[in-house]
Amino acid sequence: MIRVVVAEDQSAVRAGLVMILRSAPDIEVVGEAADGEEAVRVARELRPDLVLMDIQMPRLDGVAATAQVTGEGLADVLVLTTFDLDEYVFGALRAGAAGFLLKDTDAERLLEGVRLVARGEGLLAPAVTRRLISAFAGRPGPRTAADRAAVAALTPREQEVLSCLGGGLSNAEIAAALSMAEATTKTHVSRILAKLELRSRVQAAMLAQELGMVQTS
């Protein structure tokens, strides 16, 4: 069972999200929050698998709340918002969000998004993915020498996996591309995140794209 906290300041929207999530037999809504501060507090108390996080909320916005939730290792965060502006996308992902969907996403994709993130897969709305790739395509080279050194310290296999992450491949796709078990892929991804001190596989994908490490199949 996937345990979810829904953080959304508009009560009607929050109720709708809760209703959709509760329609799935494998998802349990264990808590709700009306602002960012409450989202962090509820996540600390309940330790859910995932927080479905709105961006624009009072007292503490979704980006700051995401940073606290992921920074403390409380839960994965799937950001859901009406806004697809770059400042929100990059802010949420750099804060450690594991996924980003727009609120016009249909119920089926929302449920699948929750399942993907709960399985450790990154998730981005298609339009957001295209914008990210476009943005990083024009920025060759690493952000810092430390990035280059950290990636160079990865094992050859871990570097291959990182390149696959940069290409947006799922764990199953990486396993198929590199001819290894999916469980082994998950282990490599976890080790990469730990070694590079990243909060999510999406952050790893962003770094790989900045470094020009992109394997699409």
C-alpha positions as CSV (number, residue, x, y, z in Angstrom):
1,M,0.0,0.0,0.0
2,I,1.4,3.4,-1.0
3,R,0.9,5.9,1.9
4,V,0.3,9.5,0.6
5,V,-0.1,12.9,2.2
6,V,-1.9,15.5,0.1
7,A,-0.7,19.1,0.5
8,E,-3.0,21.6,-1.2
9,D,-4.3,25.0,0.1
10,Q,-7.6,25.0,-1.9
11,S,-10.0,22.7,0.1
12,A,-12.1,21.8,-3.0
13,V,-9.1,20.8,-5.0
14,R,-7.6,18.9,-2.1
15,A,-10.8,17.0,-1.7
16,G,-10.9,16.1,-5.4
17,L,-7.3,14.8,-5.2
18,V,-8.0,12.7,-2.1
19,M,-11.1,11.2,-3.8
20,I,-9.1,10.3,-6.9
21,L,-6.3,8.7,-4.8
22,R,-8.7,6.8,-2.6
23,S,-10.3,5.3,-5.7
24,A,-7.1,3.2,-6.2
25,P,-6.9,0.0,-4.2
26,D,-3.1,0.3,-3.7
27,I,-3.0,3.9,-2.5
28,E,-4.0,5.1,1.0
29,V,-4.3,8.8,1.9
30,V,-3.0,9.0,5.4
31,G,-3.0,12.8,5.9
32,E,-3.8,16.2,4.4
33,A,-2.2,19.6,4.7
34,A,-3.4,23.1,3.8
35,D,0.0,24.9,3.6
36,G,3.7,24.1,3.4
37,E,4.4,24.2,7.1
38,E,1.6,21.8,7.8
39,A,2.8,19.5,5.0
40,V,6.3,19.3,6.7
41,R,4.7,18.7,10.1
42,V,2.4,16.0,8.9
43,A,5.2,14.3,6.9
44,R,7.3,14.2,10.1
45,E,4.5,12.7,12.1
46,L,3.2,10.1,9.6
47,R,6.3,9.3,7.5
48,P,4.3,8.6,4.3
49,D,5.8,7.1,1.2
50,L,5.0,10.2,-0.8
51,V,3.7,13.8,-0.4
52,L,1.6,15.2,-3.3
53,M,2.7,18.8,-3.0
54,D,1.2,22.0,-4.4
55,I,3.6,24.8,-5.3
56,Q,1.8,28.0,-4.3
57,M,0.7,27.7,-0.7
58,P,0.6,30.1,2.3
59,R,3.1,30.3,5.1
60,L,5.6,28.1,3.3
61,D,5.5,27.5,-0.4
62,G,5.8,24.1,-2.0
63,V,9.4,24.5,-3.1
64,A,10.6,25.3,0.4
65,A,8.4,22.5,1.9
66,T,9.8,20.1,-0.6
67,A,13.3,21.0,0.3
68,Q,12.5,20.3,4.0
69,V,10.7,17.0,3.4
70,T,13.4,15.6,1.1
71,G,16.2,17.1,3.0
72,E,15.1,15.3,6.2
73,G,14.4,12.1,4.3
74,L,10.7,12.1,5.3
75,A,9.2,11.1,2.0
76,D,9.4,11.4,-1.8
77,V,7.6,14.4,-3.2
78,L,5.5,14.6,-6.4
79,V,4.8,18.2,-7.2
80,L,1.4,19.0,-8.7
81,T,0.7,22.6,-9.9
82,T,-1.2,24.7,-12.4
83,F,2.1,26.5,-13.2
84,D,4.7,25.2,-15.6
85,L,7.0,28.3,-15.4
86,D,10.7,27.4,-15.3
87,E,11.2,29.0,-11.9
88,Y,8.8,26.5,-10.4
89,V,10.0,23.5,-12.4
90,F,13.7,24.0,-11.6
91,G,13.0,25.2,-8.1
92,A,11.0,22.1,-7.3
93,L,13.4,19.7,-8.9
94,R,16.5,21.3,-7.3
95,A,14.6,21.1,-4.0
96,G,14.6,17.3,-4.4
97,A,11.1,16.6,-5.9
98,A,11.0,13.2,-7.6
99,G,8.4,14.3,-10.1
100,F,6.4,17.2,-11.5
101,L,2.9,17.1,-13.0
102,L,0.5,19.8,-14.0
103,K,-3.0,20.0,-12.4
104,D,-4.7,19.4,-15.8
105,T,-3.3,15.9,-15.6
106,D,-6.1,13.3,-15.8
107,A,-6.9,11.0,-12.9
108,E,-5.3,7.9,-14.5
109,R,-1.9,9.7,-15.1
110,L,-2.0,11.1,-11.6
111,L,-2.4,7.6,-10.1
112,E,0.3,6.2,-12.3
113,G,2.5,9.1,-11.4
114,V,2.1,8.3,-7.7
115,R,2.9,4.6,-8.4
116,L,6.0,5.5,-10.5
117,V,7.5,7.8,-7.8
118,A,6.7,5.3,-5.1
119,R,8.7,2.7,-7.1
120,G,11.6,5.1,-7.2
121,E,11.1,6.3,-10.7
122,G,11.4,9.9,-11.6
123,L,8.3,11.5,-13.3
124,L,8.0,14.7,-15.3
125,A,5.1,16.0,-17.4
126,P,6.0,15.6,-21.1
127,A,6.0,19.3,-21.7
128,V,8.3,19.8,-18.7
129,T,10.6,17.1,-19.9
130,R,11.0,18.8,-23.3
131,R,11.7,22.1,-21.7
132,L,14.3,20.6,-19.4
133,I,16.1,18.9,-22.2
134,S,16.0,22.0,-24.3
135,A,17.4,24.1,-21.5
136,F,20.3,21.7,-20.7
137,A,21.1,21.2,-24.4
138,G,22.4,24.7,-24.6
139,R,24.6,24.3,-21.5
140,P,27.5,22.1,-22.3
141,G,30.0,21.0,-19.6
142,P,29.7,20.4,-15.9
143,R,28.5,23.1,-13.4
144,T,31.7,22.8,-11.3
145,A,34.9,20.9,-11.2
146,A,33.5,19.1,-8.2
147,D,30.7,17.7,-10.4
148,R,33.3,16.4,-12.9
149,A,35.4,14.9,-10.1
150,A,32.4,13.2,-8.4
151,V,31.2,11.7,-11.6
152,A,34.7,10.5,-12.6
153,A,34.9,8.7,-9.2
154,L,31.8,6.6,-10.1
155,T,32.5,3.1,-11.3
156,P,32.2,2.6,-15.1
157,R,28.9,0.8,-14.7
158,E,27.6,3.6,-12.5
159,Q,28.6,6.1,-15.2
160,E,26.6,4.0,-17.7
161,V,23.6,4.0,-15.5
162,L,23.9,7.8,-14.9
163,S,24.0,8.3,-18.7
164,C,20.8,6.3,-18.9
165,L,19.2,8.5,-16.3
166,G,20.2,11.5,-18.3
167,G,18.3,9.9,-21.2
168,G,15.2,9.7,-19.1
169,L,15.2,5.9,-19.0
170,S,13.2,4.0,-16.3
171,N,14.8,1.3,-14.2
172,A,13.3,-1.4,-16.4
173,E,14.6,0.3,-19.6
174,I,18.1,0.8,-18.0
175,A,18.1,-2.9,-17.0
176,A,17.3,-3.9,-20.6
177,A,19.8,-1.5,-22.2
178,L,22.7,-2.6,-19.9
179,S,21.6,-6.3,-19.7
180,M,21.3,-6.5,-16.0
181,A,18.5,-7.3,-13.5
182,E,16.2,-4.5,-12.5
183,A,17.0,-5.0,-8.8
184,T,20.7,-4.4,-9.7
185,T,19.7,-1.2,-11.5
186,K,17.9,0.1,-8.4
187,T,21.0,-0.6,-6.4
188,H,23.2,1.3,-8.8
189,V,20.8,4.3,-8.8
190,S,20.8,4.4,-5.0
191,R,24.6,4.3,-4.9
192,I,24.9,7.1,-7.6
193,L,22.5,9.3,-5.6
194,A,24.5,8.7,-2.4
195,K,27.9,9.3,-4.0
196,L,26.8,12.4,-5.8
197,E,24.9,13.7,-2.8
198,L,21.7,14.1,-4.8
199,R,18.1,13.8,-3.4
200,S,16.4,12.2,-6.4
201,R,17.0,10.4,-9.7
202,V,15.6,13.5,-11.5
203,Q,18.4,15.6,-10.0
204,A,20.8,12.9,-11.3
205,A,19.2,13.1,-14.7
206,M,19.6,16.9,-14.7
207,L,23.3,16.6,-13.8
208,A,23.9,14.0,-16.5
209,Q,22.2,16.3,-19.1
210,E,24.4,19.2,-18.0
211,L,27.5,16.9,-18.4
212,G,26.3,15.7,-21.8
213,M,25.9,12.2,-20.5
214,V,22.7,11.0,-22.3
215,Q,21.9,7.5,-23.4
216,T,18.4,7.1,-24.8
217,S,18.3,3.4,-25.4
